[in-house]
Amino acid sequence: MTHRDSVSLHPDRPLSGHRAYDHTMASRIASARHVDRAEILDFVRIRHRATLVTHKRSGGLQLSLVTCGVGPDGTVLISTYPQRAKVRNIRHDPRVSLLVQSEEWNDAYVQLDGTAQVLDGEPAVEPLVEYFRCISGEHPDWDEYRQAMRDQGKALLTVSITGWGPIATGGFPPELARD
């Protein structure tokens, strides 16, 4: 039995969406780089995919896939709707964590911890403009955008970062990797 046979239920077909194992490829070594606040903000500023973790009233955790950006004051901004579970959870318990991921699955990521605040109604409109700017740049018609945010009843989550882990990549521990 080859290694490929051991990782596929059908040895004649590769796993869907996966490359067959190639023992000649160099092993990727995991990394964990500790950085300061400025570097963490630079890292997050260009990455917009994240998983938000909030606390349910029952004590469990709720995870949400979100798009995020970094506002001019260094808070993480997330657009949502006031009716969403994440909003209800934050109104009850503002502690949150975010796993900010790179575009590529096996690339760098970081965990942020923080305290979230919900802005909705008219107080959310200008911060939603900042949210759009930090992710997409300038809008062709800001008045139209502002009205759309009002019409849709959008809310904004602002996360004040209180801590973060290292910028990490997956892979083998150095002592197990081979060239």
Kinemage of the C-alpha trace (Angstrom):
@kinemage 1
@onewidth
@group {chain A} dominant
@subgroup {mainchain}
@vectorlist {calphas} color= white
{ca met a 1} P 0.000 0.000 0.000
{ca thr a 2} L 1.374 3.408 -0.911
{ca his a 3} L 0.976 6.537 1.180
{ca arg a 4} L -1.449 7.870 -1.416
{ca asp a 5} L -3.588 4.763 -0.933
{ca ser a 6} L -3.694 5.366 2.793
{ca val a 7} L -5.044 8.915 2.478
{ca ser a 8} L -7.733 8.283 -0.137
{ca leu a 9} L -10.777 6.074 0.128
{ca his a 10} L -10.397 5.431 -3.611
{ca pro a 11} L -6.708 4.859 -4.496
{ca asp a 12} L -7.386 5.497 -8.179
{ca arg a 13} L -8.883 8.943 -7.498
{ca pro a 14} L -7.177 11.842 -5.697
{ca leu a 15} L -9.017 13.570 -2.886
{ca ser a 16} L -11.248 16.270 -4.322
{ca gly a 17} L -9.589 19.667 -4.010
{ca his a 18} L -6.374 18.202 -2.592
{ca arg a 19} L -3.029 17.474 -4.151
{ca ala a 20} L -1.832 13.931 -3.708
{ca tyr a 21} L 0.956 13.667 -1.149
{ca asp a 22} L 4.360 14.097 -2.753
{ca his a 23} L 7.129 12.818 -0.500
{ca thr a 24} L 9.703 14.704 -2.578
{ca met a 25} L 8.250 18.092 -1.568
{ca ala a 26} L 10.075 19.923 1.211
{ca ser a 27} L 8.128 20.067 4.464
{ca arg a 28} L 6.704 23.416 5.458
{ca ile a 29} L 7.871 24.512 8.885
{ca ala a 30} L 5.284 26.098 11.176
{ca ser a 31} L 6.025 29.597 12.410
{ca ala a 32} L 4.837 31.906 15.162
{ca arg a 33} L 6.193 35.458 15.086
{ca his a 34} L 5.417 37.796 17.987
{ca val a 35} L 4.825 41.380 16.873
{ca asp a 36} L 3.907 44.765 18.331
{ca arg a 37} L 0.592 46.610 17.884
{ca ala a 38} L 1.728 48.565 14.800
{ca glu a 39} L 2.769 45.391 12.995
{ca ile a 40} L -0.419 43.543 13.959
{ca leu a 41} L -2.495 46.410 12.532
{ca asp a 42} L -0.420 46.369 9.316
{ca phe a 43} L -1.002 42.603 9.059
{ca val a 44} L -4.773 42.880 9.586
{ca arg a 45} L -5.179 46.009 7.434
{ca ile a 46} L -4.563 44.054 4.197
{ca arg a 47} L -6.550 40.945 5.209
{ca his a 48} L -10.323 41.063 5.310
{ca arg a 49} L -11.417 37.467 5.989
{ca ala a 50} L -12.025 36.540 9.592
{ca thr a 51} L -13.938 34.281 11.925
{ca leu a 52} L -15.589 36.174 14.778
{ca val a 53} L -16.155 34.367 18.078
{ca thr a 54} L -18.832 35.707 20.450
{ca his a 55} L -20.292 34.364 23.698
{ca lys a 56} L -23.852 33.043 23.797
{ca arg a 57} L -26.037 33.609 26.872
{ca ser a 58} L -25.956 29.829 27.393
{ca gly a 59} L -22.187 30.037 27.869
{ca gly a 60} L -21.341 28.480 24.513
{ca leu a 61} L -19.454 30.098 21.698
{ca gln a 62} L -20.876 31.309 18.402
{ca leu a 63} L -18.677 31.620 15.313
{ca ser a 64} L -19.401 33.868 12.338
{ca leu a 65} L -17.545 34.325 9.080
{ca val a 66} L -17.090 38.072 8.594
{ca thr a 67} L -15.402 40.651 6.421
{ca cys a 68} L -13.374 43.127 8.444
{ca gly a 69} L -11.144 46.139 8.091
{ca val a 70} L -9.039 48.378 10.305
{ca gly a 71} L -10.435 51.831 11.001
{ca pro a 72} L -8.319 54.983 11.267
{ca asp a 73} L -8.286 54.649 15.074
{ca gly a 74} L -6.960 51.059 14.983
{ca thr a 75} L -10.268 49.351 15.777
{ca val a 76} L -11.430 46.401 13.709
{ca leu a 77} L -14.643 47.216 11.810
{ca ile a 78} L -17.299 44.655 10.822
{ca ser a 79} L -20.529 45.436 8.988
{ca thr a 80} L -23.623 43.430 9.946
{ca tyr a 81} L -27.341 43.661 10.732
{ca pro a 82} L -28.740 44.337 14.221
{ca gln a 83} L -30.856 41.149 14.108
{ca arg a 84} L -27.849 38.814 13.804
{ca ala a 85} L -26.839 36.454 16.630
{ca lys a 86} L -23.378 38.003 16.865
{ca val a 87} L -24.970 41.387 17.644
{ca arg a 88} L -27.252 39.931 20.336
{ca asn a 89} L -24.276 38.119 21.840
{ca ile a 90} L -22.085 41.248 21.895
{ca arg a 91} L -24.843 43.317 23.498
{ca his a 92} L -24.900 40.695 26.275
{ca asp a 93} L -21.122 40.106 26.519
{ca pro a 94} L -18.741 42.372 24.564
{ca arg a 95} L -15.743 40.006 24.746
{ca val a 96} L -14.808 38.703 21.286
{ca ser a 97} L -12.003 36.969 19.433
{ca leu a 98} L -11.203 37.135 15.746
{ca leu a 99} L -9.147 34.751 13.662
{ca val a 100} L -7.902 36.905 10.784
{ca gln a 101} L -6.842 34.777 7.833
{ca ser a 102} L -4.876 35.324 4.650
{ca glu a 103} L -6.434 34.713 1.244
{ca glu a 104} L -4.583 31.413 0.816
{ca trp a 105} L -5.696 28.597 3.113
{ca asn a 106} L -2.214 27.627 4.305
{ca asp a 107} L -0.857 31.145 4.725
{ca ala a 108} L -0.379 33.389 7.770
{ca tyr a 109} L -3.124 34.098 10.319
{ca val a 110} L -3.494 35.746 13.712
{ca gln a 111} L -5.905 35.657 16.638
{ca leu a 112} L -7.066 38.976 18.049
{ca asp a 113} L -8.916 39.382 21.332
{ca gly a 114} L -10.934 42.437 22.147
{ca thr a 115} L -14.042 44.201 23.281
{ca ala a 116} L -16.783 44.921 20.751
{ca gln a 117} L -19.325 47.687 20.564
{ca val a 118} L -22.440 47.767 18.368
{ca leu a 119} L -23.325 50.929 16.465
{ca asp a 120} L -26.666 50.999 14.698
{ca gly a 121} L -29.080 53.577 13.354
{ca glu a 122} L -27.771 57.012 12.443
{ca pro a 123} L -24.640 56.721 14.674
{ca ala a 124} L -23.478 53.818 12.463
{ca val a 125} L -23.630 55.643 9.113
{ca glu a 126} L -20.305 57.537 9.126
{ca pro a 127} L -18.392 54.611 10.696
{ca leu a 128} L -19.855 52.393 7.919
{ca val a 129} L -18.278 54.827 5.444
{ca glu a 130} L -14.917 54.192 7.152
{ca tyr a 131} L -15.577 50.441 6.993
{ca phe a 132} L -16.145 50.651 3.223
{ca arg a 133} L -13.047 52.811 2.733
{ca cys a 134} L -10.713 50.505 4.625
{ca ile a 135} L -11.818 47.486 2.582
{ca ser a 136} L -12.709 48.853 -0.867
{ca gly a 137} L -11.430 52.421 -1.097
{ca glu a 138} L -13.531 55.290 -2.363
{ca his a 139} L -17.185 54.865 -3.326
{ca pro a 140} L -18.413 56.652 -6.484
{ca asp a 141} L -21.365 58.220 -4.609
{ca trp a 142} L -21.067 58.519 -0.838
{ca asp a 143} L -24.552 60.024 -0.441
{ca glu a 144} L -26.026 56.992 -2.204
{ca tyr a 145} L -23.963 54.646 0.007
{ca arg a 146} L -25.048 56.414 3.200
{ca gln a 147} L -28.703 56.179 2.164
{ca ala a 148} L -28.318 52.488 1.318
{ca met a 149} L -26.898 51.846 4.804
{ca arg a 150} L -29.891 53.645 6.350
{ca asp a 151} L -32.384 51.819 4.105
{ca gln a 152} L -30.839 48.425 4.912
{ca gly a 153} L -30.664 49.213 8.634
{ca lys a 154} L -26.995 48.219 8.744
{ca ala a 155} L -25.020 48.070 11.973
{ca leu a 156} L -21.306 48.245 12.599
{ca leu a 157} L -19.242 46.311 15.107
{ca thr a 158} L -16.127 48.055 16.356
{ca val a 159} L -13.589 45.843 18.083
{ca ser a 160} L -11.008 47.447 20.358
{ca ile a 161} L -8.038 45.096 20.334
{ca thr a 162} L -6.906 44.140 23.840
{ca gly a 163} L -4.500 41.343 22.936
{ca trp a 164} L -3.204 39.204 20.106
{ca gly a 165} L -1.280 36.059 19.455
{ca pro a 166} L 1.677 35.618 17.174
{ca ile a 167} L 1.347 35.832 13.413
{ca ala a 168} L 1.412 32.141 12.636
{ca thr a 169} L 1.594 29.712 9.746
{ca gly a 170} L 0.751 26.042 9.797
{ca gly a 171} L 3.170 23.252 9.081
{ca phe a 172} L 5.421 20.780 10.758
{ca pro a 173} L 7.240 21.519 14.018
{ca pro a 174} L 10.867 22.321 13.099
{ca glu a 175} L 12.152 19.082 14.618
{ca leu a 176} L 9.870 16.997 12.338
{ca ala a 177} L 10.369 18.904 9.071
{ca arg a 178} L 12.687 17.605 6.419
{ca asp a 179} L 14.371 19.351 3.522
